[in-house]
């Protein structure tokens, strides 16, 4: 990715800030916080030491042994409600044998910093930390007045549901709900052909649910094949699930996102598809959706998503089991019913020997509007740093900690601030997760721009 020019002549040593951020990110990656078990307390203590060392007020909490939450605050004149800068400290697991570097080493190779969490979410955690330090040094200590408190929040357990993460923080530190806005993960700055093309700002997200397919059949000795083998029955049901397509549904956020994409995407076929699906014309919408079906990232925001994730059956190689089951992870579009989806799956499977059980139900959150002061601050910050690059409202397919905040009345917006190619985004939760050094530089400057625009007059 190409380097980016300075945003303004504000007296900040941006190269120094970049390498300080990189050092923090390397330190965070080198602390193993794979969840489970998490063990985020070491990261929280590191953040606490750095912030307190800069003279910033902090509160370090331990919701469970070895787990942690950290809240830090820069005080403003409180003429406006606070703004949150959020990121989580836990990461998903790794398969070390598939990594070309130590996933907990934070090594820099060919201009990229590698490590579990480099994107999700320690990269954002390090950027937020760096911007808090810049705000303290260049605004607070310099005598400039913040219009609102800026609150740094680092949580545990995001990758496992948030019981000792954001849910615990809200229950035990409710002062964060005084915030008007939050900046969190969830959106993207997409890089195409070596430059940022657009910023997808998460204003809402799909709702996660888990289903279990339970197939039954006659148990018996494996030496005598049985026509109602539960595993075979489950296999047929999973094949039907894989072939099933949920109805096309375009909510207002996704419609505005694709309308924006129609004017900027470099490929003419996809540009036309984006224009078609956002046109409001049923025939064009269907035609565009057909094109986008071959692009999983875009298809996933057009309809409910159903992904088989786990299969369980059998006790021994020579025993036909009486039951076989599979877990389906479902991501519903806002306003959709999980019970209606289950009915459609029953019809698609067409086998009375297969039951569908709803194991867990997600809770929908209201969207964050795209005409607020925070969205405008993000839009203008992106434009200042990358002229001509639009900020588009976006419905994310993944769940984030923004949902409980939105339900509590905080208008949360998601934007991973470092430009990512589609290929590098695919490394998130995968092998060789990485972020480029130049993208980190962009991220620090972008987040600084957003926070100074929303935090000062």
N, C-alpha and C positions, 0 to 999 in steps of 0.2 A: 504494500500500500504506500502511496506517495505521502511525503511529509506535508504538514499543514502549516500555513503561515500564522503568526501570532494574531490573536483576536484584537488586541489593543495595546497601547503603550501604557500599561498600568503599573509598571515598576516591579512586576513579578518575574523572577528568574524561572521561566517555564522549564528549561532543561533541568535545572536543579530540582524543581518540584516533581518532574517526571521520574528522575532517578531515586528520589526519596520515596515516591509512590511504589516504584519497582521493588525497592528494598523492603518496604512494608509487605507487599504482596508475596515476595519470596519467603519472608518470615512466617506469614500466615499459612502458605501452602505447606511449609515444612512441619507444621503442627497437624498431625493426623486427626481429623474430626469426622471420619467416616461414620455415618449414622445408619444403623445402630453400630456402636453404642453412643456415638456423638463426641463425648469428652470435650465439649467446647470451652470449658473453663479456662484452659491455657490461652486460647485465642482472646477470650474476654479480658483476661488479666493483662495481656500484651496491649490491647487497645486502651485499657484503663490507664496503664502506665504512660503510654504515649500522650494521651489526651490530658491527663492530669499534669504531666510534665510541661505541657504548653499552657497551663493555667486554666483549663476548661473544666467546668463542674461535671462530675460523673456520678452515676449510681450503678454499682455492680451488684447483681442479684444472682442467686443460685436456686432455681426452681426445683432442682433435684440434684442428688450427689453427682458431681462432675459436669452438670449442665449449667448453662449461664445465660444471662441477658444483661446487656449493658445499655444504659441510656445516658447520653451526654447532652449538655445544653449550653448554647450561646444565647445570652439574654439580649433581647431588644427592648424597645420602648413599649411594646405590647399594644400599639395602636391597631395592630392586626393580629389575628390568631396565628399560632405557630405553624411551622412547616416541618415535616419529618423527612429525614434522609435514612432510608432503610436498606439493610442487607442481612443475610443470614450467614452463620458461621459454620454450619454443618455441610457435609458434601456426601455424594453417593460413593459407593464402593468402586474398586478397580480390579481389573484382571492384569496383574503386573506383567505377565508373560507377553502381553500384546502391546505393551508400551515400549517406545524406543528410548525413553528416558525414565529416570526414577519419578513416578507420579507424585511423590512428595519431596522432590528435590528443588523445584523452582528454577530449573536450568534455563539459560537463554541460548538458543541455537538459531543461527541464520535469521536473527531479528525477531524471533518469537520466544515468549516466555511460556514454558510448559509446566503443567501440573494440575492435579485434580483440584477443581475450584477456580482455575484461572479465569473462566467465564462465569461459572455458576457455583458460588456467588462471591467468592473471595476477591475476584477482580473488582467487583462493584464495592465490596467492603473496603478495599484498599483505596479506591478512588474517593469514596465518601470520607474516609479518614483524612486523606490528603487535603480535600476541600475544606473540611472543618479546620485544619491547621492553617490553611491560607486565609480563611475568613477571620480566624482569631488574630493572625499577624497583620493582615493588610486592611482589615476593617475595624475590628473591635479595638485593638491596641493603637491603631492609627487615629482613633477618635470618631470614626464614622458611626452613625447610629443605625442599627437594624430596626426595621419597622415591626418585626415579629421575632419571636424566639426561633432559633434553628435547633432542632432536636435530632441528634444522631441516635439511631436504634440498631443494635446488633442482636439477633435472636438465634436460638437453637431450634433444632427439630423441624425445620421447614420441610426437609426431605422425607419426613415420616409422619406428617399430618399436623404438627404444631401443638400437640397437647402440652408440652413443656416449652413451647416457643411463643408465637404471637398470641395464642389464646391465653396462655398463662400471664403474659405481660399485660394484656388488656384487663384481665381480672385483678391483677395485683399492682398494676401501675397505671390506673385509669387516666392519669393526667395526660397521657399521650393522645387520648381521644378529644382533648381540647383543640387539637390541630385542625386547621382548615384543609390542608393539603398534605400529601405524602408523595415522595419520589421513591420508587421501588424498582425491582427487576420486572420483567414480563414483556417489554417491547424490544425492538431491535433498531440499530442503525445498520441498514443493509449496504454492503460494499459490492459493487459490480464493476468489473474492468478497472480495478485499482482505485476507485474513488467512491465516497458515499453517494448513494442514489436516492434514498429516502429514509426517514425516521418513522418507524411504526410505533406509535405511542399507545400502550395498552390502556384502554378506557374501560374494559370489561373482560370477562373470561368465561370460558365454558365451565360447566358444573360437573365435577367428578362423581361417579357412582360405581359400585362394584356389584356384578351379578355372578351367580354360580349356575352353570349348567350341570344338572344331575341326571345322568342316564342310568337306567336300571335294566337288568337282564337276568337270565338264568345262570346261577353259578354252577361250576362243575369242574371235572378233570379236563385239563388241556388236551388230553389225548382224543377227546371226542368233541370236535367243533360244534358249536351251537349257533343256530341262526339268529338268536337275539343277544349275542355277545354284547355286553354293556360298552366295551371299549370301541367296538365297531359302530355301535349306535351313537356313541359320543363323537366319533370321527365324522360320521355323516352329518351330525348336528353342527359341528364346527365348520365343515365345508359349506353348509347352508348359511351360517353366520358370515363366513368369508365372502360369499357371493352376494349377500344382502346389501342393498344400498338404501340408506335412510333418505327420506324426502328432502329435496332442495329447499333450504330456508335462508333467506337473506335478511338479517336484521339491519337497522339503520347504521350501526357502526361499520359493519362489513360492507354495506353498500357504498358508504362514503370512502372507505379504504380503497375499494376496487375502482371507484370513479377517479380517485387520485392517481392510482397506478396506471390507468388507461392513458394518461398524458405523458408518462415518463419512462415506461419500461422499454428497453432497447429492442426486444424482439417483437416484430409486427404482429405475429400470430397471437401472442399472449396479450399484446396491447388491445387487439380486437376482442379477445375473450373477456378481458377486464371491462371493456366498454359494454359488451353485451350483457354480462351478468348484472351490471349496475344500471341498466337502461330502464328498468321497470316494465319492459315489454316481455310477456311470458315466453314467446317463441325465441326471442334473442337470448333471454336469460337461460333457457334450457340449452341453447346452442353453445353459449359461452361456458356453461357448467360442464358440458361434455368435454370441451377442450381442457379445462382445468382439472378434470378427474385424473389425468395422467401426471399431475404435479401434486403429490401428497400434501405439501405444506399449504397450498392454496385450497385444495379440495377439502381439507379438514375444517376450514372455517365456513364452508358452504352447507354443511349437514352435520348431524350428530355422528360421533365417531365411536366405533366398537372395536376393541382390540383384545383377542385372546392373549392372556399373559401367563397362565399357569395351568398345568394338567396333572391330575392325580388319579392313579388306578393301580390295582393289583397288589398282592403281597408276596407271591412267589411265581417263578417262571412256569410252573406246571399247574397253576390254578387259574381258572377263568373267574374273574371277580364278578360279584353281583351288582357292583356299582362302579361308575367312573365319572369323574367330574372335571370341570374346567372353570377357571375364573375369567370373566370378561370385564375389562376396564372400559367404562362408558364415559364419554364426555358429551354432555348435552348442551345444545345451544340455549341461551336464555329464553325462558318462556315455554320450554318443552317439558313434557311429562315422561318420567321414567316408566310409569305404568303403561302408558301408551306404547312406548318403545318395546317393552316386554311383550305386549300383545302382538306387535308386528313380528317380533322374533319367533314367537310361538307359531304364528301362521307360516313363516318362512321355513321353519324346521319341520313342521307337519308330522310330528311323532309324539304320540301320547306317552311314550316311554321316556321322554325327556322333559324334566321340569326346569323352570327358571326361577331362581330365588334371588330376591334383592337383598344382598348382604349388607350394603351400606349406602346411604343416601346423602348426597351433597346438599349444600344449602346455597341457593342463588343469592347473588348480591346485586344491588342496583348499579347501573353504569355510572362512570364519572363523565360529566358533560365535556364536550370539546370546545366550549366557549368561555371557560373560566380563566382567571388570572394565571393559574398554573400552566394550563395548556398553552396560553399565549406566550408565557415566559419560555417554555420549551421550544415552541415554534420559532420565536425570535432568536433564541440562543443558537438553534441549529442553523438558521439563516445567516447569523453573524459569523459563525465559524465555517460554514460550508455554503456560500451563496448559491441560491437556486435549488437547494435541497429542501423538499417540503416535509413537514411533520403531519402524518396522517393518523387519524384515530384508528385503533386496531383492537379486534377481539382476539385474545390469545387462546390457544388450545390448551395450554398448561395452566395448572392452578398455582396461585401465588398467595403470599400473605396479605395482598391487597384486599382480597374478598372480605375477610372479617372486619377490616378497617372500613370498607365501603358500607357494610351492613351497620356499622356503628356511627356512620355519618361523616367519616373522613373521606374527602375526595382524593382517591389515590390514582397515580399515574405510573405506568411501568415503562422504563426505558433503560435497557443495558446500554451504557453510553459509549461503548467502544465499537467502531465499525467492524462488522464481521461479514465474511463471505458465507455463502450458503454451506460450503464445504466445511469451514471452520465451525460454524454453528452446529453442524452435525456431530462434531466431536464432544459437544456438551453431553454429559452422562456416558460418553463413549471413550474410545482410546485416544491417547495423545491430545488431550484437551490443551488448548493453547490460546494465547492472545498476543498479537503483535505489539512490539514496543511502540510503534507509531500510533496504533490504535489506543494504547493507554494514554499517550500524550493527548490525543483528541478527547478522550474521556475525561481527563482532569480538566481540560479547558472548557468542555461543554458543561460539565456539572458545575463548575465555578460560574459560568455564565448564567445558568438556570437559577442558581441559588442567589446570586447578587441581584438578578432581575426581580425575583419574587420576594427577596428579603430586605430590599432597600428602596427608598423613594426614588 
